[in-house]
Amino acid sequence: MASQESEPLTLSPLGQEIKQYSNALANLPDIRLERVTQIQKALKNGTYAISSQNLADKLIQEISSLSPDSSSSSA
């Protein structure tokens, strides 16, 4: 069996850019602390308003995405 030499891997400029953005995204926090602080203040002040229509729409959207067969409707 012949020994195989490994060649260095070189990324194209686009590949390097994608790697740079991928690394930057990996370092972003999962929680936007500024937004959390804004919501906490609004809740404390009693000024946080939630649209019941938007809430219902988001709940339905989330439940639909959890369904194993979301392509059929049971209406």
N, C-alpha and C positions, 0 to 999 in steps of 0.2 A: 504494500500500500504506500503510495507516494505521499509525502508530507505536503499539505496545502498551506501556502502563505496567504495571509489575509491582507487585503488592500485597504487603505484608508478610505472611509466614506466621506464624500464631499457633497454637501447640499447645494442645490441651485440657489440663486438669490431669492427666488420665491419661497423655496423650502426653508431658507434661513429666516425669512420674514415670518412665515407661519410658525416656526419654532419659537421665535421671539414673542409673538402674540400669545401663543399657547402657554409659555412660561409666565407671561404677565397675567394672564387669566387665572392661572393656577395659584398665583400669589394674592389674588383679591379675596377679601373676606366674604364669607357667606351671608353675613348680616350687615345691613347698612345702618350703622350706629346713628348717623344723623337722622335718618327717617324714624328709627325706633324712638329716639329722644323727642322728636316732634310729636309723635303719636302719644307717647307717655304724657307730655305736657297737656295736649288737647284732652286726653282722658281725665287728667287731674282737674282741669279747668271746666270740664263738662261741655267742651266745644267740639268734641269729635263726633262728626256726623257720618252715618253709614247709610248709603242708598239701599233700601230693602230690595229693589229690583236688581241692582248690581250684585248684591249678596246672593240672591236666589239664582241668578244666571251663573255665577261662579260655582255655586254648590252643584248645580245640575251639570255643568261642564266637568267638574272634578269627578262626580259620581259616574258620569258617562265614560270618562277615561279609565275608570277602574273596572268597568264591565268587561268580562271576557269576550263578549260578542257585541261590540258597540255599533256594528254596522246594521243590525236589525233593530227595529223599534217595536215596542210592545204596546202600542196605542190602540 
